[in-house]
Amino acid sequence: MGRYLQLWWGALLQPRQAAELVLGRGRDAGFFRFLAVMVVAMYAIYGVSMGLFRGALPAAISALKVPILYVGTLGICFPAFYVCNCVAGPRFSVTASIRLLLLAVSANAVALCSYSPLSYFFALTTSEGGYAFLIFMHVVVFGLSAFLSLAIISVIFHAAAAGKGKRIGPALAWVWGVLYAFVGTEMAWVLRPWVGWGDIEYTIFRPLQESFIESLLRVLKIVF
């Protein structure tokens, strides 16, 4: 496990090493299985902190929802990435494309997980009147971690393309990243509530009413 952790962290810090992993050169067969488990675990850790504001059951539900959010969004957006990669990109194989996106998502997961101690602190010390603050905090954290993963995927994409002897700019990765972010926000809205209003009974799912953007604007008005 220690060797896999070192390999993973080195890949996030060194684009050439990440490119070797994406292209399957000198790859350990169990590394990406280990990485998939790590990604799910890190998302679950942060998910617990999101639901803890309302109690043990919401915390457990959110621990399931956060991995489903990211893995589900990745599954929805993967065909678009693969087709664009074949038409206007370096033409990675299906397996190489999955490795590339998994490495990028792992950067997002570790960014969220690194913030989880602060998230736990605020979840345990914030009163019901601080609901809007918690929602705003989570939106900001999700946004910053998403930007980090987009930067990582752009760098790894460029390095892996260079490893195949092709010069490809970062535009394709960023366009797909915008699509991924858009689908992700809608997926998060479908999986709501994450924290739950203090004066409303907690339910695993609620009927969709307003859009994500409308809800975010309403929360911003409360905060500011």
Contacts in CASP RR format, 6 or more apart in sequence:
PFRMAT RR
TARGET T0000
AUTHOR 0000-0000-0000
METHOD contacts of the structure
MODEL  1
MGRYLQLWWGALLQPRQAAELVLGRGRDAGFFRFLAVMVVAMYAIYGVSM
GLFRGALPAAISALKVPILYVGTLGICFPAFYVCNCVAGPRFSVTASIRL
LLLAVSANAVALCSYSPLSYFFALTTSEGGYAFLIFMHVVVFGLSAFLSL
AIISVIFHAAAAGKGKRIGPALAWVWGVLYAFVGTEMAWVLRPWVGWGDI
EYTIFRPLQESFIESLLRVLKIVF
1 34 0 8 1.000
3 28 0 8 1.000
4 28 0 8 1.000
4 30 0 8 1.000
4 31 0 8 1.000
4 34 0 8 1.000
4 35 0 8 1.000
7 17 0 8 1.000
7 21 0 8 1.000
7 28 0 8 1.000
7 31 0 8 1.000
8 31 0 8 1.000
8 34 0 8 1.000
8 35 0 8 1.000
8 38 0 8 1.000
8 106 0 8 1.000
10 17 0 8 1.000
10 18 0 8 1.000
11 17 0 8 1.000
11 18 0 8 1.000
11 21 0 8 1.000
11 103 0 8 1.000
11 156 0 8 1.000
12 18 0 8 1.000
12 103 0 8 1.000
12 106 0 8 1.000
12 107 0 8 1.000
12 110 0 8 1.000
12 152 0 8 1.000
15 155 0 8 1.000
15 156 0 8 1.000
15 158 0 8 1.000
15 159 0 8 1.000
16 159 0 8 1.000
18 103 0 8 1.000
18 155 0 8 1.000
18 156 0 8 1.000
18 159 0 8 1.000
18 160 0 8 1.000
19 156 0 8 1.000
19 159 0 8 1.000
19 160 0 8 1.000
19 162 0 8 1.000
19 163 0 8 1.000
20 26 0 8 1.000
20 27 0 8 1.000
21 27 0 8 1.000
21 31 0 8 1.000
21 99 0 8 1.000
21 103 0 8 1.000
22 92 0 8 1.000
22 96 0 8 1.000
22 99 0 8 1.000
22 100 0 8 1.000
22 103 0 8 1.000
22 156 0 8 1.000
22 160 0 8 1.000
23 96 0 8 1.000
23 160 0 8 1.000
23 163 0 8 1.000
23 164 0 8 1.000
24 96 0 8 1.000
24 99 0 8 1.000
32 98 0 8 1.000
32 99 0 8 1.000
32 102 0 8 1.000
35 102 0 8 1.000
35 103 0 8 1.000
35 106 0 8 1.000
36 102 0 8 1.000
38 106 0 8 1.000
38 109 0 8 1.000
39 67 0 8 1.000
39 70 0 8 1.000
39 102 0 8 1.000
39 105 0 8 1.000
39 106 0 8 1.000
39 109 0 8 1.000
40 67 0 8 1.000
40 71 0 8 1.000
42 106 0 8 1.000
42 109 0 8 1.000
42 110 0 8 1.000
42 112 0 8 1.000
42 113 0 8 1.000
43 66 0 8 1.000
43 67 0 8 1.000
43 69 0 8 1.000
43 70 0 8 1.000
43 109 0 8 1.000
43 112 0 8 1.000
43 113 0 8 1.000
44 63 0 8 1.000
44 64 0 8 1.000
44 66 0 8 1.000
44 67 0 8 1.000
45 63 0 8 1.000
45 113 0 8 1.000
45 116 0 8 1.000
46 66 0 8 1.000
46 112 0 8 1.000
46 113 0 8 1.000
46 115 0 8 1.000
46 116 0 8 1.000
46 119 0 8 1.000
47 59 0 8 1.000
47 62 0 8 1.000
47 63 0 8 1.000
47 65 0 8 1.000
47 66 0 8 1.000
47 194 0 8 1.000
48 59 0 8 1.000
48 60 0 8 1.000
48 62 0 8 1.000
48 63 0 8 1.000
48 120 0 8 1.000
49 59 0 8 1.000
49 116 0 8 1.000
49 119 0 8 1.000
49 120 0 8 1.000
49 123 0 8 1.000
50 59 0 8 1.000
50 62 0 8 1.000
50 66 0 8 1.000
50 119 0 8 1.000
50 123 0 8 1.000
50 138 0 8 1.000
50 194 0 8 1.000
50 195 0 8 1.000
51 58 0 8 1.000
51 59 0 8 1.000
51 61 0 8 1.000
51 62 0 8 1.000
51 123 0 8 1.000
51 194 0 8 1.000
51 195 0 8 1.000
51 196 0 8 1.000
52 58 0 8 1.000
52 59 0 8 1.000
52 120 0 8 1.000
52 123 0 8 1.000
52 124 0 8 1.000
53 123 0 8 1.000
53 126 0 8 1.000
53 131 0 8 1.000
53 134 0 8 1.000
53 195 0 8 1.000
53 196 0 8 1.000
54 195 0 8 1.000
54 196 0 8 1.000
54 198 0 8 1.000
54 202 0 8 1.000
57 202 0 8 1.000
58 195 0 8 1.000
58 196 0 8 1.000
58 202 0 8 1.000
61 204 0 8 1.000
62 194 0 8 1.000
65 191 0 8 1.000
65 194 0 8 1.000
66 112 0 8 1.000
68 191 0 8 1.000
69 184 0 8 1.000
69 187 0 8 1.000
69 188 0 8 1.000
69 191 0 8 1.000
70 105 0 8 1.000
70 108 0 8 1.000
70 109 0 8 1.000
72 187 0 8 1.000
73 180 0 8 1.000
73 183 0 8 1.000
73 184 0 8 1.000
73 187 0 8 1.000
74 101 0 8 1.000
74 105 0 8 1.000
74 180 0 8 1.000
76 183 0 8 1.000
76 187 0 8 1.000
77 176 0 8 1.000
77 177 0 8 1.000
77 179 0 8 1.000
77 180 0 8 1.000
77 183 0 8 1.000
78 97 0 8 1.000
78 98 0 8 1.000
78 101 0 8 1.000
80 176 0 8 1.000
80 179 0 8 1.000
81 97 0 8 1.000
81 101 0 8 1.000
81 176 0 8 1.000
82 92 0 8 1.000
82 94 0 8 1.000
82 97 0 8 1.000
84 172 0 8 1.000
84 175 0 8 1.000
84 176 0 8 1.000
85 91 0 8 1.000
85 92 0 8 1.000
85 97 0 8 1.000
85 172 0 8 1.000
88 172 0 8 1.000
89 161 0 8 1.000
89 166 0 8 1.000
89 168 0 8 1.000
89 172 0 8 1.000
90 160 0 8 1.000
90 161 0 8 1.000
90 164 0 8 1.000
90 166 0 8 1.000
90 168 0 8 1.000
91 164 0 8 1.000
92 100 0 8 1.000
92 160 0 8 1.000
92 164 0 8 1.000
96 160 0 8 1.000
100 153 0 8 1.000
100 156 0 8 1.000
100 157 0 8 1.000
100 160 0 8 1.000
101 153 0 8 1.000
103 152 0 8 1.000
103 153 0 8 1.000
103 156 0 8 1.000
104 149 0 8 1.000
104 150 0 8 1.000
104 152 0 8 1.000
104 153 0 8 1.000
104 156 0 8 1.000
105 149 0 8 1.000
107 148 0 8 1.000
107 149 0 8 1.000
107 152 0 8 1.000
107 153 0 8 1.000
108 145 0 8 1.000
108 146 0 8 1.000
108 148 0 8 1.000
108 149 0 8 1.000
111 144 0 8 1.000
111 145 0 8 1.000
111 148 0 8 1.000
111 149 0 8 1.000
112 141 0 8 1.000
112 142 0 8 1.000
112 145 0 8 1.000
115 141 0 8 1.000
115 145 0 8 1.000
119 137 0 8 1.000
119 138 0 8 1.000
119 141 0 8 1.000
122 133 0 8 1.000
122 134 0 8 1.000
122 137 0 8 1.000
123 134 0 8 1.000
126 133 0 8 1.000
126 134 0 8 1.000
128 198 0 8 1.000
128 199 0 8 1.000
129 198 0 8 1.000
131 195 0 8 1.000
131 196 0 8 1.000
131 197 0 8 1.000
131 198 0 8 1.000
132 219 0 8 1.000
132 222 0 8 1.000
132 223 0 8 1.000
133 223 0 8 1.000
134 195 0 8 1.000
135 194 0 8 1.000
135 195 0 8 1.000
135 219 0 8 1.000
136 219 0 8 1.000
136 220 0 8 1.000
136 223 0 8 1.000
138 194 0 8 1.000
138 195 0 8 1.000
139 216 0 8 1.000
139 219 0 8 1.000
142 188 0 8 1.000
146 181 0 8 1.000
150 173 0 8 1.000
150 174 0 8 1.000
150 177 0 8 1.000
150 181 0 8 1.000
153 173 0 8 1.000
153 176 0 8 1.000
153 177 0 8 1.000
154 170 0 8 1.000
154 173 0 8 1.000
154 174 0 8 1.000
155 170 0 8 1.000
157 168 0 8 1.000
157 170 0 8 1.000
157 172 0 8 1.000
157 173 0 8 1.000
158 168 0 8 1.000
158 169 0 8 1.000
158 170 0 8 1.000
158 173 0 8 1.000
161 167 0 8 1.000
161 168 0 8 1.000
161 169 0 8 1.000
185 212 0 8 1.000
186 212 0 8 1.000
188 194 0 8 1.000
188 212 0 8 1.000
189 208 0 8 1.000
189 211 0 8 1.000
189 212 0 8 1.000
189 215 0 8 1.000
190 208 0 8 1.000
191 205 0 8 1.000
192 205 0 8 1.000
192 206 0 8 1.000
193 202 0 8 1.000
193 203 0 8 1.000
193 206 0 8 1.000
196 202 0 8 1.000
210 218 0 8 1.000
END
